[in-house]
Amino acid sequence: MSNEADIIICPSCQCHNSAAVYTCSECGSPLHQPRSLDPIQQAMQSEAEGLHQIIHSPRKPIVLIGTWVLFLPMLLAGVMMSVISREHFDLKDPESLKGTGMSLFFVLFPLYILIQSTRNFFKKSTPPQTPGETP
């Protein structure tokens, strides 16, 4: 049987978690406080944790809408960059390759964020089925 000291309660969703894990198994929030006193490192860590939570467990529709508002323009800019760089693409020109790489990043990164967050929002929104129940 687990000891009371081996359990950490998530500050966001009140779910019980093992002390060995760093993020909540239910909502993905960090369970341990950052060890650094550096404010820049703490800000970067909280931004990364926020992005992780948006991707893996968006809980509210406004978060999903905000994700689309932030990342859709980035995706559209990447598509426009891809079209423009395709017109001027030269395999021997390093600047052309750099522009193509940047346009790929600006297409793939927001596309990944939007697909994952939307998929996980709707996956979490469906009520769990009881064993033996057919969909």
DACOR-V82422 format. One record per residue. PSI is psi in whole degrees, 0 to 359 (999 if undefined). BURIAL is b if it has 24 or more other C-alpha atoms within 12 Angstrom, else e. Layout:
psi = (PSI,PSI)
burial = (BURIAL,BURIAL)
This chain:
psi = (141,146,153,330,343,2,133,133,129,131,342,312,0,20,144,131,157,149,345,343,155,337,155,137,341,310,348,5,152,140,336,144,148,142,343,144,357,119,328,316,322,320,318,320,319,326,316,319,324,317,320,317,323,318,313,336,65,124,336,148,327,328,318,319,317,323,317,321,323,319,342,317,325,319,315,322,321,321,317,319,322,318,315,316,335,326,328,22,130,121,335,349,116,327,324,319,321,318,322,320,318,320,325,319,315,352,311,319,306,329,316,313,314,317,312,313,320,315,315,329,312,332,320,336,338,136,143,144,147,152,136,350,134,144,999)
burial = (e,e,e,e,e,e,e,b,b,b,e,e,e,e,e,b,b,e,e,e,e,e,b,b,b,b,b,b,b,b,b,e,e,e,e,e,e,e,e,e,e,e,e,e,e,e,e,e,b,e,b,e,b,b,b,b,b,b,b,e,e,e,e,b,e,e,b,b,e,e,b,b,e,b,b,b,b,b,b,e,b,b,e,e,b,e,e,e,e,e,e,e,e,e,e,e,e,e,b,b,e,b,b,b,e,b,b,b,b,b,b,b,b,b,b,b,b,b,e,b,b,e,e,e,e,e,e,e,e,e,e,e,e,e,e)
